[in-house]
């Protein structure tokens, strides 16, 4: 049976098309899931919360999206084996939903940053990063204003700083670009860079494919693809 993957769409999100295109390279059952439709345990093995400006970033980025019916059971869905990647605004939504501890501030430059940046893979985290990938440098695009990630020492006891910037891009603590948390049989990987926008050679950057290749291989080996 094919693995079931989904990209969650909110009003105002703009990265779902890129995410769907990146994931369409794999022989999986892929759907775009509307935010008003609840997600039940067992619906998906992999779920992407894409970038963009859900609900226009009113109140705070992700503050309205966290109330979406699709997120109501997400902690249980993850606990039972779903692996979630939140990209940029998806990171912000996961924070607001308290699936990842900490908070995001405006970049220290007070400016929107849109650039290609070098990132380091620091830890093996299933299903996204293999042990043999650790130490690799990836070139990935970023596009955010609220990307300055802060988290307390206590909160960090349950997190893995899986991805870091090579330089201090926005004053995130320890130059963190992506954090990972294991929840039951599943996981949450929240990252500010956009791997889906660096998934094809035609784009001039394909380092982002590593995450999706690894996820497909991992789920295939577990017999779900």
C-alpha positions in Angstrom: 0.0 0.0 0.0 1.3 3.5 -0.9 2.3 5.8 1.9 -0.2 8.6 2.5 1.3 12.1 2.5 -0.4 15.4 2.7 0.2 19.1 2.5 -2.1 21.2 4.8 -3.5 24.4 3.2 -4.7 27.5 5.1 -6.2 30.7 3.8 -3.2 32.8 3.0 -0.6 30.1 2.8 1.5 30.3 -0.4 3.9 27.4 -0.1 1.6 24.5 -0.6 2.1 24.4 -4.4 5.8 24.2 -4.0 5.5 21.5 -1.4 3.1 19.5 -3.5 5.4 19.7 -6.4 8.4 18.6 -4.4 6.5 15.6 -2.9 5.0 14.6 -6.3 8.4 13.2 -7.2 7.7 10.2 -4.9 5.3 7.2 -5.6 3.0 8.0 -2.7 -0.7 8.9 -2.3 -0.4 12.6 -2.1 -3.3 15.0 -1.2 -3.8 18.7 -0.4 -5.7 18.8 2.9 -8.0 21.8 3.6 -7.6 23.3 7.1 -11.3 22.9 7.9 -11.2 19.1 7.6 -10.2 17.3 10.7 -7.2 14.9 10.5 -7.7 11.5 12.2 -5.2 9.0 13.5 -3.9 6.9 10.6 -4.9 9.3 7.8 -1.3 10.2 6.9 2.3 9.0 7.6 3.7 12.4 6.6 2.2 15.9 6.8 3.7 19.2 5.7 2.6 22.6 7.1 3.7 24.9 4.4 5.0 28.5 4.4 3.1 31.6 3.6 0.9 34.0 5.6 -1.9 32.0 7.1 -4.9 34.3 7.8 -2.7 37.2 6.7 -0.6 36.9 9.9 -3.3 38.8 11.8 -2.7 38.8 15.6 0.6 36.8 15.4 1.9 34.5 12.7 0.1 31.2 13.2 -2.1 32.5 16.0 -5.3 32.0 14.2 -4.3 28.9 12.2 -3.6 27.0 15.4 -7.4 26.8 16.0 -8.0 25.0 12.6 -10.0 21.8 12.9 -7.2 20.0 11.1 -4.9 20.7 14.1 -7.4 19.7 16.8 -6.2 16.1 17.1 -2.7 16.7 15.7 -0.9 15.7 18.9 -2.7 12.4 19.0 -2.1 11.9 15.3 1.6 12.5 15.7 1.8 10.2 18.8 0.3 7.4 16.7 3.0 7.7 14.0 2.6 10.7 11.8 5.7 12.7 11.0 5.1 16.5 10.6 7.3 19.1 9.0 6.4 22.7 9.5 8.1 25.1 7.1 8.5 28.8 7.9 4.8 29.8 8.7 4.4 26.1 9.4 7.1 26.5 12.1 5.2 29.4 13.5 1.9 27.5 13.6 3.5 24.5 15.4 4.9 27.0 18.0 1.5 28.6 18.5 -0.1 25.1 18.8 2.6 24.3 21.5 3.8 21.3 19.6 7.2 22.9 19.7 8.3 25.0 22.7 9.7 28.5 22.4 8.7 31.5 20.4 9.7 33.5 17.4 10.7 37.2 17.4 11.3 39.6 14.5 14.7 39.2 13.0 17.4 41.2 14.7 17.8 43.3 11.6 14.1 44.2 11.8 13.9 43.4 8.1 12.4 40.6 6.0 15.2 38.3 4.9 15.0 36.6 1.5 18.2 34.8 0.6 20.0 31.5 0.0 21.8 30.5 3.2 24.2 27.7 4.3 22.8 25.4 6.9 24.4 22.5 8.8 22.9 19.1 9.6 23.7 18.4 13.2 21.7 15.3 14.3 20.1 12.2 12.9 16.3 12.6 13.3 13.8 10.1 11.9 12.7 10.3 9.2 14.3 13.4 7.9 18.1 13.2 8.6 20.2 10.0 8.5 23.3 9.5 10.7 25.5 9.6 7.6 24.1 13.1 6.7 25.3 14.7 9.9 28.0 17.3 9.3 26.7 18.1 5.8 26.2 21.6 4.6 23.0 22.5 2.7 22.2 25.6 0.7 18.6 26.5 1.3 16.3 29.5 0.7 14.9 31.6 3.6 12.0 34.1 3.4 10.9 35.4 6.8 10.6 38.4 9.1 9.7 36.6 12.3 12.4 33.9 12.3 14.4 34.8 15.4 13.8 31.6 17.4 14.1 31.7 21.2 13.6 28.9 23.7 14.5 28.5 27.4 17.1 26.1 28.8 14.3 24.0 30.4 12.3 23.7 27.1 15.4 22.8 25.2 15.7 19.6 27.2 13.1 18.0 24.9 14.4 19.4 21.6 17.0 18.6 19.1 18.7 21.5 17.2 18.8 19.4 14.0 19.5 22.3 11.6 21.6 25.4 12.2 22.7 28.5 10.2 26.3 28.7 9.3 26.2 32.4 10.2 24.1 34.4 12.7 21.3 35.1 10.3 18.6 36.5 12.6 19.8 36.1 16.2 18.1 32.8 16.8 19.5 31.1 19.9 22.5 29.0 18.9 21.9 29.9 15.2 19.0 27.4 15.2 17.3 27.0 11.8 15.3 23.9 12.6 14.3 22.0 15.7 13.0 18.4 16.1 10.8 16.8 18.7 9.8 13.2 19.0 6.2 12.6 20.1 5.2 9.0 20.7 5.7 7.0 17.5 5.8 10.2 15.4 7.7 13.5 15.3 7.7 17.2 14.6 10.4 18.9 12.6 10.0 22.7 12.5 12.3 24.7 10.2 12.5 28.3 8.9 14.4 27.5 5.6 12.3 26.2 2.6 13.5 22.8 1.4 10.6 22.5 -1.0 12.0 25.5 -2.9 15.3 23.8 -3.3 14.1 20.4 -4.5 14.9 20.4 -8.3 18.0 21.1 -10.3 16.0 23.3 -12.6 15.6 25.7 -9.7 19.4 26.0 -9.3 19.2 24.4 -5.9 18.3 20.8 -5.0 19.7 20.4 -1.5 16.2 20.3 0.0 15.5 17.0 -1.6 17.6 15.3 1.0 14.9 15.6 3.6 12.2 14.2 1.4 14.4 11.4 0.0 15.2 10.3 3.5 11.6 10.4 4.6 10.5 8.3 1.6 13.3 5.8 2.2 12.5 5.6 5.9 8.8 5.0 5.4 9.5 2.5 2.7 11.8 0.5 4.9 9.1 0.5 7.5 6.7 -1.1 5.0 4.3 1.8 4.7 5.2 2.9 1.1 
